[in-house]
Amino acid sequence: MKNAGIIRYVDNPNDYFRNERALSNHPGFNYPLIWAPIKSEHKPALIEALWKSHEELSGYIGWAKQLRRWDVKTISRFVDEYIMAIPPNQHCLFFIGSEVVGMGSLVSCYTPFDAQISLWVTSGYHGRGIGKKIVDTLEHLAFRVWGFEQLFYEHDAENKNSKKLPQKCGFTFSHTFETEKYGDKESGFWFSWVKNRPEGLPDGILQGRAIEDFTRL
């Protein structure tokens, strides 16, 4: 019973996603752009989106290079790892109708008080405002639910689909760094962008604390 209050208050921010504007059809489509935490029942739609985006993803994501060689068990195990991610790490799918048009993740970053956004948009859906919607959604979760102080967005210098998005979403340049190359098109030189938690927001529901603080018996 101690956790009931937490569940009730966690539901409140969803009003942000339920308003009339959020549920209107996405521009150029006959359905709204909606999101949901990844679940087992999403596997077929997610696999279809991954295979469709294989060439683009393999350029900048190491595991995607072997994607089309995976058997059913490997794919299922891969998706299960995302489903069972330990909060505040969380992975969400974005749909137009029944089709997965993108995936966004909120993951731990440099300190316990910040987080990082990672995302991909399904091949054929770039330039339709979907990437920005994914960022806006995850930003809402990061600042208003988890209460993180900073949110990072990072991309390889050669990733053209990611270069403009952080600035469009209000992120500012933070730093650059070099890392090992995993994708076929990666340069190994990365840009990091950051956005600070807006002033005047009410306290985040979890305030960056571990989920165990609220679920421990």
C-alpha positions in Angstrom: 0.0 0.0 0.0 2.9 2.4 0.5 3.6 2.4 -3.2 0.0 3.3 -4.2 0.7 7.0 -3.8 3.7 6.9 -6.0 1.8 5.1 -8.7 -1.0 7.7 -8.5 1.4 10.6 -8.8 3.4 9.0 -11.6 0.2 8.9 -13.6 -0.4 12.7 -13.4 2.2 13.7 -16.0 0.5 11.6 -18.5 -2.1 14.4 -18.8 0.5 16.2 -20.8 0.3 13.4 -23.4 -3.5 13.1 -23.4 -4.4 16.6 -24.4 -6.2 17.3 -27.6 -3.1 18.5 -29.4 -1.1 15.4 -28.5 -3.9 13.1 -29.8 -4.4 14.9 -33.1 -3.2 13.3 -36.3 0.5 13.7 -36.9 1.1 16.1 -39.8 0.9 14.2 -43.1 -0.7 11.1 -41.6 -4.1 9.8 -40.8 -3.2 8.7 -37.2 -1.6 10.5 -34.2 2.0 9.8 -33.2 1.7 7.9 -29.9 4.2 6.2 -27.6 4.4 3.3 -25.2 7.1 1.7 -23.1 8.4 -1.3 -25.0 6.5 -4.6 -24.2 6.6 -8.2 -25.4 3.5 -7.7 -27.7 5.5 -5.1 -29.6 8.1 -7.5 -30.9 6.7 -8.2 -34.4 6.2 -4.5 -35.1 9.6 -3.6 -33.7 11.4 -6.3 -35.7 9.7 -5.1 -38.9 11.0 -1.6 -38.2 14.5 -2.8 -37.3 14.8 -4.8 -40.5 13.4 -1.9 -42.5 16.0 0.4 -41.0 18.9 -2.1 -41.0 21.1 -0.2 -43.5 20.8 3.2 -41.7 21.2 1.7 -38.2 24.3 -0.3 -39.1 26.1 2.8 -40.0 26.1 4.1 -36.5 25.1 1.2 -34.2 27.4 -1.8 -33.9 24.8 -4.5 -33.1 22.7 -3.5 -36.1 25.4 -4.8 -38.5 24.4 -8.4 -37.7 20.7 -7.7 -37.4 19.5 -9.6 -40.6 21.5 -12.7 -39.5 19.7 -13.0 -36.2 17.4 -15.9 -35.6 14.1 -15.7 -33.8 15.6 -16.5 -30.4 18.3 -13.9 -30.7 15.8 -11.2 -31.7 13.5 -12.1 -28.8 16.4 -12.0 -26.3 17.5 -8.6 -27.6 14.0 -7.1 -27.2 13.7 -8.7 -23.7 16.8 -6.9 -22.6 15.2 -3.6 -23.5 11.9 -4.6 -21.8 13.7 -5.5 -18.6 15.9 -2.4 -18.4 16.3 -1.1 -14.8 14.8 2.3 -14.2 15.6 5.1 -14.7 16.8 3.5 -17.9 13.7 3.1 -20.1 12.9 2.4 -23.7 9.8 3.6 -25.6 8.4 2.8 -29.0 6.6 5.4 -31.1 3.8 4.5 -33.4 1.7 5.9 -36.2 -1.2 3.5 -36.5 0.2 0.1 -35.9 3.6 0.8 -37.4 6.7 1.5 -35.3 8.2 4.8 -36.6 10.9 5.2 -34.0 12.4 4.2 -30.7 13.7 6.5 -27.9 15.6 5.6 -24.8 16.4 7.5 -21.6 19.6 6.1 -20.1 22.0 6.9 -17.4 24.8 9.3 -18.3 27.6 11.0 -16.4 26.3 11.4 -12.9 23.2 10.2 -10.9 21.7 13.6 -11.6 21.7 13.6 -15.4 20.5 11.4 -18.2 21.0 10.9 -21.9 18.6 10.5 -24.9 19.3 8.0 -27.6 16.9 7.4 -30.5 16.4 6.2 -34.0 13.7 6.9 -36.5 12.4 4.2 -38.8 13.8 4.4 -42.4 11.4 6.4 -44.6 10.1 8.6 -41.7 13.0 11.0 -41.4 12.1 14.7 -41.9 8.6 14.3 -40.6 9.0 15.7 -37.1 9.1 12.3 -35.4 12.6 12.7 -34.0 11.7 16.0 -32.4 8.6 14.4 -30.9 10.7 11.6 -29.4 13.1 14.1 -27.9 10.2 16.2 -26.5 8.6 13.1 -24.9 11.7 11.8 -23.3 12.6 15.3 -22.1 9.3 15.5 -20.3 9.9 12.2 -18.6 13.5 13.2 -17.6 12.7 16.5 -16.1 9.1 16.1 -14.8 9.1 12.5 -13.7 12.7 11.7 -12.8 13.7 15.2 -11.9 17.1 15.0 -13.6 19.1 18.3 -13.6 20.6 17.8 -17.1 19.8 16.0 -20.2 22.4 15.1 -22.9 22.1 14.3 -26.6 25.2 12.8 -28.3 25.9 11.8 -31.8 28.8 10.9 -34.2 30.0 13.8 -36.3 29.0 11.9 -39.5 25.5 11.1 -38.4 23.6 13.6 -40.6 20.1 12.6 -39.3 21.2 13.6 -35.8 23.2 16.7 -36.4 20.4 19.3 -36.5 18.0 17.7 -34.0 19.5 18.8 -30.7 19.6 22.4 -31.6 16.0 22.3 -32.9 15.0 20.9 -29.5 16.8 23.7 -27.5 20.0 21.8 -26.6 23.3 23.7 -26.4 26.8 22.5 -27.2 28.6 20.9 -24.3 31.8 19.2 -25.5 33.3 16.7 -28.0 35.0 13.4 -27.4 36.5 10.5 -29.3 35.4 6.9 -28.9 35.8 3.5 -30.5 34.0 3.1 -33.8 31.3 0.4 -34.0 29.2 1.3 -36.9 30.2 1.2 -40.6 30.0 5.0 -41.1 31.1 6.3 -37.7 34.1 8.7 -37.5 34.7 8.1 -33.8 34.4 11.9 -33.2 31.3 12.7 -31.2 29.4 15.9 -30.3 27.7 16.2 -26.9 24.7 18.6 -26.4 23.1 19.4 -23.1 19.8 20.9 -21.8 19.4 22.1 -18.3 16.2 21.5 -16.3 14.0 24.5 -16.8 13.7 26.8 -13.8 10.4 26.9 -11.9 9.3 23.3 -12.6 7.7 21.5 -9.7 9.8 18.8 -8.1 10.2 15.8 -10.2 8.3 12.8 -9.0 11.4 10.6 -8.4 14.0 13.4 -8.3 16.7 11.2 -9.9 16.5 8.7 -7.1 16.8 5.0 -7.7 13.5 3.2 -8.3 14.4 0.9 -5.4 13.9 3.8 -3.0 10.2 3.6 -3.8 9.7 -0.2 -4.3 11.7 -1.6 -1.4 9.5 -3.5 1.1 
